[in-house]
Amino acid sequence: MAKNVLQFDLLEYLARHARDQHSDQNGDLRIPPLNDLSKEYGIGIASLREQLGVARALGVVEVRPRTGIRHLPYSFAPAVRESLSYALHLDRKNFEYFSDLRKHIEADYWDAAVRQLTPADKDFLSKLIEQAWEKLENDPVRLPHKEHRQLHLTIYKHLENPFVMGILESYWDAYEEVGLNRYEELKYLKGVWEYHRNIVNAICENDFVSGYSLLLEHMDLIGHRYIK
């Protein structure tokens, strides 16, 4: 029999379901089919589909034909990404504002982030430097954008703050959307990667103060680029 529920909030249900499943340590978080939810809570399929669309846009669930609805680990990035993409369509100058926010976040969380990096993380950062310089010194030159993104996100990967990581991840999506990953002036790129090399060397030597100063100088370089 359907429960007497005047309003059903799918997001609230999903959060409660995730908490309960996590407490039970059942592993894979699967959600009942919409038909079952409709019968149990007395809500129309059309309304459930609308709410499910919101949940998918927020990255809360994924829906596949054979596996059904599966609850995903929480990430702030999908919500930020959608809003930021809209803001960029309104005015490309919004990227400059978001870039400034990202700069302050990386600066504020620098010390906490670098102190959690493992020897394996530091080795990976060093390999990214090598890969990037191989691309820059190749003929023809290849743009090391993938390495650029990985380098910055790796430095902050151990932070247990999903909101910080959501903003940092979304920054790189926006970076690509405004076309900065296609910037091809070799002198500029080599200058950027010289900073990266020095930052990583400072991290590997546990000289976090010098690394912090280099990070700030490096991020100021974006102010000299033009977004069309």
N, C-alpha and C positions, 0 to 999 in steps of 0.2 A: 504494500500500500504506500502511495506517495505521501511524503511528510508534508505537514502543513507549514510550508515556508513561503512567506510572501515575497522575499527577495533572496536570490542566490547569487553570491559573488564567487565566480570561478577562481579568481586569484587568491581569495581568502581560503577557499577549499584546497587549492594546490599547496599553499603554504602550510596549512594544517596537516595535509596528507604527507608532505615532505618531512615535517617534524616527527610525526607518528612513525613513519617508516624508518627514519634515522634512529629513533629511539629503540625500535625493534631490531635494528641492524639487519634488515631484510635484503639489503643490497639494491638491486635494480628497482628504480621507482617508476612503476607503470601506473597509468591512470585508467579507470574504467571507461569503456566506450560511451559516447555521448548519449546513445539510446538508454543505457543503464542509468546514467546520471539524470536524464530527463524523467525516467520513471520514479527514481528514488526521491528526487527533490521537487517533482511536480513543475518543472520548468520546460518551456518549449525548446525544440531542437534549434530553431532559428536564433533564439536568444543565446543558447549555448555556443553555437557556431560563431556568433559575433564576439562573445567573450573569449572564445578560444583564439580568434584572430588577434585579439589584443595580447593575449598571453604569448602567442608565437612571436609577435613583433617585439615583445620585451625580452625574448630569449628564455622564457620560463619553461617552455615545452618544445618538443619537436614532434611532428606527426608524420608517420610513414605508413604506406598502405598495408604492409604485412605485420608490422610490430605495434601499430596503434599509436597511442599517445604516451610519450615518455617524459617524465619530469627531468629537467636539466639542472646541473649545479648553478647556483646563483651567480650572475655576472651583471655588473652595472653597465657594461659597454653597449649592449644592444639599444638600450633606451637613450643613452647619450648619443650614439651614432645616428639614430633616426632624427633626433632633435637638431643635432649639429648639421646634418646634411640639409635639412630644411633651412636652417639659418644661413648656410653658405649659398643656397639658391636665392635667398632674399638679398644678401649683400656679401660679397667676397671678403670685405673688410672684417667680417665676423671671425675669419680665420686668425687675424692678427690678435683679436681679443682672446680667443681660445688658446692661441700659442703663448700669450703672456701668462695665462692661467697655468698652462702646462709647465712653463719655466719656473714659476714660483713653487709648484708642487714638487718638481724634481729637486729643486734647491732645498726645500724644507725637509724632504724625506731622504736626502742624500746619505747622511751619516747613518741613519738606521738601516738603510738598504745595503750599503757597501760592507757594513760590519757582519752581515749575514751571508755574504758570498762565500762559497766553498772553494777549495782548490780546483775542483772540476769546473766550477763556474768561471774561474779566472783563466783556466786553460782554454775554455770555450771562447771567452772574450778575446784572448790572444789570437786564436785561430780566425776569428772574424776579421781582425785587423789584417792578418796575412791574406785572407781571401779578397778583402776589399782592395788592397794594394795590387794584387795580381790583376784584378779587373781594370784598375786605373792605369796600369802600366802595359796593358794589353794593346795590341794593334789589330783592329780598332778598339778604342776604349769602351769598356762596359760599365754601366752605372751600378755601383754597389748599394742600391737602395735596400734590398733585402737585408744585407748585413747591417745597414744603418739602423733599421727598425729593430732587428734582433739585438743589437748591441745595447741600445737604450732600455729595451724591455727586460733584457737579462739582468741588468744592474738592479732593477727594482722587483725582480720576480719573487723574492721571498717575503715581501711585505704582506701581512695578513689583513690588508685593508682593501676590500673589493671595490670601494668607490675610487680610491687612488688609482688602482690598476685599470678600472673601467675608463677613467679619463685619459690615462696615458695610452691605452690601446686605441681609443677613439681618435686621439690626436693623429696617430699615424694613418688611420683611415682617411681623415680629413686632409692630411698632407698629400696623400695620393689623389684625392678628389680635386684639389686645386691645382694639381699638376706639378708640384715641387719635386716629385720623384723623377721628373723628366728633365731636370735642369742639367745642362751639358757643358758648362764652362769649366774646363779642366783645372785651371788655376784655383778656382773656388773649391772644387771638390777635393783637390789635394790639400788645400788649407784645412778643410773640415776634417779630413782623415789624419792629418798631422796632429790635430787636437785630440782626435779619438785615440791615436797611438799613445800620446802622452798621458791621457786620462787613464787608459788601461794599465800603462806602466806604473802610474802612481797607485792604482788599486792593487796591483800585484805586489808592490813594495809596502803596502799598508800605509802609504802616505796620503791619507784621506783628505787632509787639509789642502794640499797642493792639487789633488784631484778635483776638489770642490771649486777651487778658483778657476781651474781650466774648464770645468763644466760651464760655469757662468760665462766665461769668455766665448766659449764655443756656441752657446745658445744665442748670444747676441748677434752672431753672424746672420741669423735669419732676418734680422731687421734691415739688412742690406740687399735683400732679394725682393723682387717685385712680383706680385700676384696679379695675373691678368684675368 
